[in-house]
Amino acid sequence: MPRKRKGVVILTKIASFALALLLFLSLSLGAGLGGALAAPALTIEQALDTNGNGYLDDEEILQAIEYWINGMPVPGTGGEIITDAKILELIALWINHEPISPPTPPPPIMEKVCPEPTGTGRVLEVPARYRTIQEAIANARDGDKILVKPGTYPGGIVIDKGIILEGEGGSAVTKIVSKADQKGIVVLRATGVVLRGLSISGGKVGVGLEAASSFCMEQNELSGNLGPGLEIMGKSVELGVQAQGLTIVNNVIRNNVGYGISGSELLRAEISNNTITDIAAKGDGTAGLGISVLGRQRVELKDNKLARTAGAGIFAQEVTELQIVGNELEGLPTGPRPTPVAAIIVGRGTIGALVGSNLISGSEIGIKVEETRSIELHGNKITQSKVAGVRISDSLLVRLEGEKIWDTQPEARFGSELAIGIEVLSDSTATLIGTEVRHSFGYGVWVADGAEVEVSESTIAATAGKPGVPGHGLGVKEAALELHDSLIEGNADDGIAVLAGGRAVLAGNIIRDNGGFGLFLDPAGEVSCPASNAFSGNGQDLSAGVPPACSG
């Protein structure tokens, strides 16, 4: 054996022995004092970092591979096993010499939202009375609670009764670890199931619902699965019913592949107050979505926090009565895509959606509305988008009220690509009321390709540009714009640019302190002003061809 390799092996064995000795001493001392001195469980990364330098070194990654190959629990973690997904994550940390991330804290202990047993429900304990969770389920009746003591249990669990499955002590200490070809827990054609206080990891899916109804899950952690954290399958030829009456609340969903939550055919579903982070794309580079909802009606996505997803944070398609309210989305997507990705996508066939009071920062596109109708955006704050704050295409009757869209800038702050506050394209119709668009690059608002837009009581200001790149407040081309009672100020070039094929109707606006024209008209465009506008401090107020009535 080469000397260097032999040294590594010896060091690895010494490190392993030291870890084992420390674990033995801590357990022995803790037992002698009634457990009072027992140390809290470490994360896998913390336990492997034997020299405490905050990184995984050569010897430490070799030790990790040994634990993974042999399926051994990592000492100091309370029985954690390194799954296939986890070893890939550890190797990436080692190769890139990235610091060990702090652990995601478990959901705080809070008031329970999901139902408790009725008066006739029994409590079945695992492993005190039943050796395995599946054995307890086999002996349970609808309405019973299965209480699982702290420890690590195998996945591949099937629930086909209306029971409560709860981890005593919460997800930090009660864990279900699956094999790579298993789903951690499957709820199959059952009504009234509750999952609470469990950590579920390692499987091809964390939790899978198949035609379940009146389902509730809270205070769980779904992490390190090779597929979705939560997969909801509603109506299909085989199952024949929708997923009805679902409540997904106060869970942590992280480090899964493809989707944090994937749902289809949902009827009356609430997904709220969940933390969803670090969702990777699938092997072919697609997906990587935080929450994906396809089909049916009355779906509420509220007060969730999403960060570091490879694709969109929230994606909805063919849903009626949809609400996306009060969510926080940051830095989405995390990886490059062939076309820009939005933090929130309201997609094809969605009707009657409210997207309101969301905080979105650092995304490629903040909100994208496409192939829909009757969509309302209300009171969202969108900052630091790289391509567009809001993009609307092929959609009818879209209303934006009280939006704040600030600091839309390209990746390289003054690069050649535009970064537009609001884009309305492709025969869409939209109304903007009380909207603020500040510090965009290229255009604050851009209307084109047959779109029709009405803007009122809004502010479009401080759009930047550079030589060869416009910095206009509003631009309209091959489309129609009505603008009234709004403030257009401090844009680098023209306040309003009516380009070829553009048609603009302006009344009662204040247009001031713009670097170029207050109002520019291309010879192939049209402008009319049923009431005058106030111009001041512009490079020039009006270009040739603008009717005198526009300035009174």
N, C-alpha and C positions, 0 to 999 in steps of 0.2 A: 504494500500500500504506500503511495507517495507520502512523504513526510507531512506536507501541508494538509492533505486529506485526513491523515491519521490524527493530526493535531485537532482538526475540526471535530472529528468523532469523539476524541477524548474530552474536549471542552463541552461538547453537547451532553455527553454522559454526566460530566461533573455538574453542569447546569441542571440536568434532570434530577440528579441525586439531591442537589441543594433545594430544589423546589419541593421534592417529596419530603425531605427532612423538615423544612419549614412548615409544610402542611401538617405533618405528623405532630410537631411540637405545638402548633396553634390549636389543633383539635384536642390534643391531650390536655393542654392547659385550660382550654375553654371548658372541657368536660369536668375537670377538677373543680372549677369555680361556678358550676351550674350554667356554663355557657356564657357567662357575662363578658368574657374577653374574646369571644369568637369574632374574627374579622369579617367584614362584609365581603360578599363574593366579588371577584374581579371580573372584568371583561376578558375575553380570550386574548385580545391584544395586550392588555395590561399584564396578564399572567405570563405571556411569552416574553415580554420585555424584561428579562431577568437582570440586565445591567442598569435599568431605569433611565436610559438616555432618551426615551420618547420615540424610538425608531425600532424596526425589526432588522437585526443584523444577521449575518450569514448563519451563525450557529443557531440563532433563534428560529429562523425559517426552516432549517433542517429539523429542528425539534418539532415544529408545527407539522411538517410533512409526515414525520414518524407517528404523531398522534392521529393524523388523518388516515394514514394507511391502515393502522391497527384499530381504528374506531375507539380509541382510548379517550376518556374524559380528560380535559385539561386541568391539572391540579390548580387549586385556588379559585376556580370558577363556580364551584357548587355543582359540578357534574356536566358542564357544557362540553359538547362534542363538536369537532370541526367538520362541518358538512362540505359537500363538493363546492357549493357556491362560496362558502367561507374561505376555503383554501385558495380559490382564485383571487378573492379580495385581499387575502394576506400576501400572496405572491406579488400582486400589483403594488401594495404598499412597500414591499421590499425592493422590487425592481426600480420603482420611481423615487425611492428614499423619501417617502412622504411621512409626515409625523402621524403618530397614532391619534385617531380622533377620540375626543371624550365620549363616553357612553351616552346614548339617548336615555334620559331619565324615564322611568316607567310612568304611566298615567298617574296623576295624583289620586290619593284616596278621596273620593267625593261621594256625594249622595247618589244612590243608585237610581237609574232611570228605568231600567228594564224590570219586568214584573218579578215578584217573589212567589213562592209556592202558595197555593190556596190552603184552606184549613185541612183538607184531606191529604195534602202532599206529604210524602215521607222524605227523610234525608238518608241517602245511601253513601257511605264513606268509602273512599279508595285511598290507600290499600288496606285500611283497618278491617273492613268487612269483605270487600271484593278486591281481588288481586289486581285486576286491570279495569280501566275505564270501560272497555267494551263489555266486560262481564257484568259490570254494574248496569249498563244500558239494557242488557238482555233481561235483567231482573227488575227493571224499573217499569212504572206505569205513568201514563200521562199525568202531569202535575207534580211529579217527584223532583227532588233536587239531588244531583250527584255532587258531593263535596270532595274535591281532590286535594289531598294533603301536599305540602311542598315536596318537590322532587322532580325528576325527569322521567317522562313516560313516552312510549312509542306512539307514532302517528298511525294513519290508516284507520281512523275511527269513523264509524257510520252511525248517525243518529236518525232514527226513523220513528221517534215518539216525541210527544210534546213535553220534553223535560228541560230542567235547568242544569247546565254543566258549569260549575264554578270552581276556580282554583283558590284554595284557602291561602291567604297571604298575598294574593295578587300575582301579576305576570312576572314580577322580578324573581319569584321563587318557585312558581309552579309552571313547568315547561312541558310542552309536547314537541318532540323532535322526530321528524319523519324521514323515511328513506327518499331518495331522489325520484323514485317512480311512484310515490304515494301522494295522495292529498292528505293533509294533516287531519282535517275533520270534514266529513261530508254530511250535510243535512238533506235527507232524501224524502220528499213528499210528506214532510212533517209540519204540523201547525203548533205554534206556541213555544218554539225552542228559544232558550236564552243561553248565550255564551258569555261568561264574565271572568275576568281576572286570570287569563291564560296567556302564556307565551307560546307561539306556534311557529315553527321554523323547519327548514331543511327539505320540504317536500316540493313536488311539482306545482302544487297550489297550497296556500295556507289553509283557508276555509272555503269550501265549495257548497253553494246552495243550489239544489236542483228541485224546482217546483215547490219551494218552501213558502209558507205564509205565516203572518203574525210572528215574524222572527225578530229577535232583538239581540244585539251584541254590544258590550261596553267594557272599557278598561282592559282590553286585550292588547298584546303586541304581536303583530304578524310581521316577521322579519326573516331575511335570508332564505326565502323560497325561490326556486328556480323558475317560477311562473308568477301569476298574480297573488297578491296577499289575500284578497277576497274576490272570489269569482261567483257571480250570481247568474244563474241560467233560469230564465223564465219559460215562457210558452215555447213548445217545440212539438213536432209530430208525435214524439214518443210520450212526452209528459202531459201535454194538452192543457196546461193552466199557466197563468202568469205567476210571477213572484209578487205576492201581495202583502201590504202592510209591514214593510221592513223598517227597522230603526237601527242605524249604525252610528254609534255615538261614543265619543271620548276614548277612541282607540289610537294607538301608535302603529303606523304601517310604514315600514322602511326596508330598504335594501332588498326589494323584490324585483323580478324581471318581467317586463312587458307592461304590467299594470299594478298600481296600488290597489284600486278597486275597479273591477270590470263587471258591468251589469247589463243585462238585456231583458226586455219585456217586463219592466217594473211598473207596478200599479200601486200607488200610494207608498212612496219610499222617502224616508228622511235620512240623509247622510250629513251629520253635523258634528262640529267640535273635534274632528279627528286631525292628527298630525301625520302628514304623508310626505315622506322625503326619500331621496336617493333611489328612484325607480329607474332601472336600466332598460335600454332598448332590448328587443328580442335579437336573436342571433343574426337575422337578416337586416338589422338596422331599423326596423319599424317599431311602432308603438312607443313604449317608454312613457305611458300616460299615467298621471296621478289618479284621476277619476274618469272613467269612460261609461257613459250611459246611452244605450241604444234602445229606443222604442218605448211606447205606452205613455202614461200620463200621471200627473200629480206627483212630480219628483222634486224634492227640495234638497239643495246642496248649500248648507249654511255654515258659516263661521269655522270653516276648515282652514288649516295652515298647510301650504304646499311649497316645497322647495327642492331644488336639485332633481328634477325629473328630466329624463333624456328627451321627452317630447312635450306635448301640451300638458298643462296642469289639469284642466277640466275640459272634457270633450262631450258634447251632447248632440244627438241626432235623432230625428223623428220622434220627438217627445212633445206632447201638449201639456199645458199648465206646468211649465218648468220654472223654478226659481233658483237662481244662483246669487246668493246674497251674503254679504259680510265676510267673504273669504279673503285670506291674505296669500298672495302668490309672489314668489321672489326668484329671480334669476332663472327663468325657464325659456327655452330648453337649456340643458347643460352641454350638449354636444352639437356639432355642426350638422345641418340637414340640407338636402338639395334645394328646398324652398323654405322660406321663413315660416316659423311655427309660432302660434299664438299661445299666450298663457291660458286664455279661455276661448274655446271655439263653440259657437252656436251654429250647428251645421244643418245639412239638408233635411227638409221636412219638419223642422221644429216650428211650432205655432203657439203664439201666446206666451212668450217667455219674458220674465223679468230678470235682468242682470243688474243688481244694485248694490251700492255701498261696498264694493270690493276694493282692496288695496293691491295694486299690481306694480311691481318695480323690476327693472332690469331684464325685461323680456325682449324677444325679437319683435313680436307684435303683442300689444296688450290684450285687446279683444277683437276677435274675428267673427263677423256675421256673414254667412254665405248660404244662398239657396233657401231662404226662409221668408216668413212674413209675420207681421204683428209682433215685433220684438221691441221691448223698452229697455234702454240703458239709463239708469238713474243714479246719480251721485257717486259714480265710481271715481277713484283717484288713480291715475296711471302715470307713472314717472319713469324716465330713463329707458324708454323703449328704443330699440336700435333700428327698426324699419318703419313702424307705424304705431301710433297709440291705439287707434281704432281703424279697422279696415272692413268696409261693407261692400259686398258684391252680390249681384243676382238676387237681391232681397227687396221686399216691398214693405212699406209702412213701418219703417224703423224710426224710433223716436229716441233722441238723446236729450236728457234734461239734467242740468247741474253737473255735467262731467267736468273734471279737472284733468287736463292732459298737458303735462309739463316735461320739459327737458328731453324731448324726443331727438336723439342724436345718433349718427351712424357709429359703428364699432370704433373706427378711427374718427375721433370727434369731428374733424373737418375733412373727411374723406370725400370721394367722388359720388358715393351713393347717397340718395335722398333719404331722409328720415322724417316722415310726414305725420303731423298730429292726427288728422282725420282724413281718410280716403273714402270716397263714395264712388263706386264704379259699376259698370256693366248693367245699365238700365235699372239701377236701384232707385227707390224713393225714400227720402229721409228728411226728418225735421230735427233741427238743433235749437234748443231753447236754453238760455242761461249757461252756455258752455264756455269754459276758459281753455284756450290753447296757447301755450307760451313756450318759447325757446325750442321750436322745431328747426329742422334743417331742410331747406328747399321750399316747402309750403307748410303753412299752418293747417289749412284745409284745402284739399284737392278734390275737384268734382269733374268726372270725365266719363266717356264711353256711354253716352245716353242717359246718364243719371239725372234725377231731378231732386234738388235740395232746397229747403227753406231754412234760413238761419235768422234767429232773432235774439235780442237781449244778450248777446254773446261778446266775448273779447278774444281777439286773435292778435297776438303781440309777440314782438322780439324774435321773429323767424330769422335764422341766420342763413348765410350763403357764402360764396367766395367767387373769384373770377371764373366765369364759365358755368357756374352753378347758381340757380336762382335763390333768392331769399324772400319770396313773396308771402304776404299774409294769407290771401285766398287766391286760388287759380281755378278757372273753369274752362274746359275745352271739350267741344262736341257734347255739351251737356247744358243744363239749365240751372241757374242759381237765383233765388230771391233772398235778398239781404236787407234787413231793416232793424233799426234801433240798436245797433251794435257798435262796438269800439274796435277800430282797426288801427293799431299804433306801433311805432318803433320797429317796424320790420326792415330788414337790411336793404331790400329793393322795393318793389311796388307793394302798396297796400293791398290792391285788388288787381289781378291780371285776368282780363277777359280775352282768351286766346281764340284761335281759329275754330269756328263752329260753336263757340260759347255764347250763351244768352244770359244776360244778367238784368235783374230788376232791383233797383236800389232806392231806399227811402229812409230818411231820418237817422243816418249813420254818422258817427264821428270818425274821420279818417285823418290821422295826424302823425307827424314826425316819422314818416317813412322815408327811406333813403332815396327811392326812385319816385315814380309817379304815385300820387295818392290813388288814382284810377287810370289804368292802362287799358286801351282798347286796340286789339288787332283789327286790321281792315276787314278781315273775314268774320269778325264777331259782332254782337249786337248788345247795346246797352239802352235801357230806358229808366227814367227816374220819375215816378208819379209824385214824389215829394223830394225836396232838396236835401242835400247832405252837407255837413260842415267839414271843410278842409282847412288844415293849418300845418305849417312847419314841414311840409313834404319837400322833397327835392323839386318836384313840380306837381301841381295839383292834378291836372287833367292832361291826358295825351290827345293827339289829334283825333277828331271824329267823335269825341264824347259830347253828348248833347249839353248845351249850356244849362238846362234845367237841373242837371245833377248837382250843381253847386249853387243853385238859387240865383 
